[in-house]
Structure formats: C-alpha cells, structure tokens
C-alpha cells in the first residue's frame, strides 16, 4: 500500500495537506508548521517512510507509526482536529478549514482498517510526504 501526503497550505500554526491511498484521494491532513524538525513543535521532514501498526502507550490504542524518521520517534498518524492535538504527528480528517480538520475519528478509523488489511495481506505499507 502506498500512501502519499502532499502538503498544500501553510500558516504560522499548521500545515494542511491532502492524503492519497494507492493514488486516490482519501482525506485531508493537519500537521504542525515546519520548524527545522524540532521535536514537538515541527512537522517531520519530507521523504518516504515505512509504516507499522504499533500499540501507543500515549493513546492506549493501535496506531500507524512512521519508521526511521530522522531525529524523531513515535511519529504516528492519529485523530485530532487542531494543531494543539499533535506533537509532530499527522492528523487525518474528512473536512478542512484553516488550521482545522474534522471528522477525524471517522477518517482515522477508516485509514487504520485499510492499513491493517494491507498488513494482514503481508503488503508493505509506506507513506511519501512531499510539498506542493
């Protein structure tokens, strides 16, 4: 499974993007703005990362985790609506506005199911993050 995140809109509070799964639009994303990959205040560098499903102690549930992010750990895809809901992770939602996404729990659940299905089929899952 190939996931692609294209970062499209930036403010001083957030970065909004579009998420594609196997070439088809899936959801919108919300991340922090770029601040030199600083832990907890910056989005992560562009690049391609493998994804594994892990149990997050912080969220107390299974979440997709990006692997081998430079100088970062515990970078997840999860639900949330505002920049305050992420410490560098990627939030997903079905609707968007400036510095905001919504229907996030629904988008996260649907994405987790798709990733889990790919994993059970022993498919590699990766995400490519680019800038528009």
Backbone torsions as a table, in degrees:
resi	resn	phi	psi	omega
1	UNK	NA	130.9	177.9
2	UNK	-113.7	123.1	177.4
3	UNK	-109.0	138.6	178.0
4	UNK	-129.2	130.3	175.9
5	UNK	-113.9	120.5	175.9
6	UNK	-107.9	113.5	177.2
7	UNK	-74.1	125.6	-171.2
8	UNK	-120.3	-39.1	-173.7
9	UNK	-128.7	134.7	-177.3
10	UNK	-127.8	138.0	170.5
11	UNK	-127.4	-179.9	177.2
12	UNK	-72.4	-11.5	-178.9
13	UNK	-106.0	-26.0	-173.1
14	UNK	-155.7	170.2	172.1
15	UNK	-127.0	120.9	177.1
16	UNK	-102.6	143.3	-179.7
17	UNK	-145.5	178.9	178.5
18	UNK	-117.7	134.3	-178.0
19	UNK	-108.2	130.5	177.7
20	UNK	-117.2	140.7	173.6
21	UNK	-117.4	119.5	-177.5
22	UNK	48.8	44.0	173.7
23	UNK	86.4	-5.6	-178.9
24	UNK	-110.7	140.1	177.2
25	UNK	-54.7	131.6	177.9
26	UNK	-115.9	-50.3	-175.8
27	UNK	-161.0	-178.1	171.8
28	UNK	-102.9	158.4	179.5
29	UNK	-126.3	155.2	173.3
30	UNK	-133.6	128.8	177.0
31	UNK	-133.4	172.0	172.7
32	UNK	-73.0	163.9	174.6
33	UNK	-70.6	164.4	177.4
34	UNK	-73.7	122.2	175.9
35	UNK	-136.8	59.7	175.5
36	UNK	55.3	34.0	177.0
37	UNK	62.3	24.9	177.8
38	UNK	-66.0	132.1	-179.4
39	UNK	-57.0	132.7	175.4
40	UNK	73.4	-7.3	-178.8
41	UNK	-128.5	-1.3	-175.3
42	UNK	-130.8	149.7	166.6
43	UNK	-69.6	168.5	-177.5
44	UNK	-86.7	165.1	178.2
45	UNK	-64.4	151.4	172.1
46	UNK	-62.0	157.9	-179.5
47	UNK	149.1	-175.2	178.7
48	UNK	-114.8	131.0	-175.7
49	UNK	-131.4	137.6	171.4
50	UNK	-70.0	153.7	178.6
51	UNK	-122.2	133.9	173.3
52	UNK	-124.3	149.1	172.6
53	UNK	-90.1	126.1	-178.0
54	UNK	-131.5	162.3	172.6
55	UNK	-88.9	121.2	179.4
56	UNK	-91.7	121.7	174.8
57	UNK	-63.3	-37.3	-178.4
58	UNK	-62.8	-46.2	-176.8
59	UNK	-93.1	-13.3	-178.0
60	UNK	57.1	41.2	176.1
61	UNK	-161.4	169.6	176.9
62	UNK	-78.7	138.1	-179.9
63	UNK	-143.5	154.2	172.2
64	UNK	-72.9	131.9	179.4
65	UNK	-118.3	132.3	175.4
66	UNK	-78.3	133.3	-175.6
67	UNK	-97.7	145.0	172.5
68	UNK	57.8	42.2	173.8
69	UNK	-76.1	127.3	-177.0
70	UNK	-55.8	126.0	175.4
71	UNK	58.7	21.5	-179.6
72	UNK	-138.2	154.1	175.2
73	UNK	-135.5	162.8	176.6
74	UNK	52.5	50.2	174.0
75	UNK	-96.1	112.5	-173.6
76	UNK	-114.1	163.3	162.1
77	UNK	-101.8	125.4	-178.3
78	UNK	-152.8	179.4	-179.8
79	UNK	-87.7	158.7	-179.7
80	UNK	157.2	161.5	-174.4
81	UNK	-121.3	-21.5	-173.1
82	UNK	-125.9	160.9	176.3
83	UNK	-54.8	-31.9	179.8
84	UNK	-66.1	-15.5	-178.3
85	UNK	-84.6	-3.0	-178.8
86	UNK	-129.2	144.3	174.6
87	UNK	-114.6	37.1	-178.4
88	UNK	115.6	-5.0	179.6
89	UNK	-81.6	179.9	179.0
90	UNK	-109.0	122.6	176.0
91	UNK	-97.5	145.1	178.5
92	UNK	-121.5	146.8	178.2
93	UNK	-159.5	160.7	-177.6
94	UNK	-91.9	-15.0	175.6
95	UNK	-130.8	158.2	-175.5
96	UNK	-141.6	157.0	170.3
97	UNK	-152.8	179.3	-179.7
98	UNK	-62.0	126.5	178.1
99	UNK	58.4	30.4	-174.2
100	UNK	-160.0	140.1	165.8
101	UNK	-132.7	155.8	179.2
102	UNK	-135.3	-179.7	-172.7
103	UNK	56.8	34.8	-172.5
104	UNK	-71.9	-41.2	179.4
105	UNK	-62.3	-39.4	178.8
106	UNK	-66.3	-45.0	-179.9
107	UNK	-64.2	-43.9	179.6
108	UNK	-61.1	-46.5	-179.4
109	UNK	-60.0	-43.4	-179.9
110	UNK	-66.3	-39.9	179.0
111	UNK	-68.3	-41.2	179.6
112	UNK	-61.0	-41.3	178.1
113	UNK	-61.3	-44.9	-178.8
114	UNK	-64.7	-41.7	179.1
115	UNK	-67.1	-44.1	-179.9
116	UNK	-60.8	-39.2	178.0
117	UNK	-63.5	-43.3	177.9
118	UNK	-61.7	-41.5	180.0
119	UNK	-64.2	-41.6	179.7
120	UNK	-65.8	-25.9	175.8
121	UNK	-85.9	6.8	-179.9
122	UNK	60.6	31.7	173.9
123	UNK	-83.4	146.7	169.9
124	UNK	-74.1	141.5	177.5
125	UNK	-121.4	127.5	178.4
126	UNK	-140.8	161.4	176.2
127	UNK	-127.8	132.3	173.8
128	UNK	-107.0	123.9	-179.7
129	UNK	-109.3	123.3	-179.7
130	UNK	-131.5	169.0	175.5
131	UNK	-106.8	144.7	175.4
132	UNK	-81.3	NA	NA
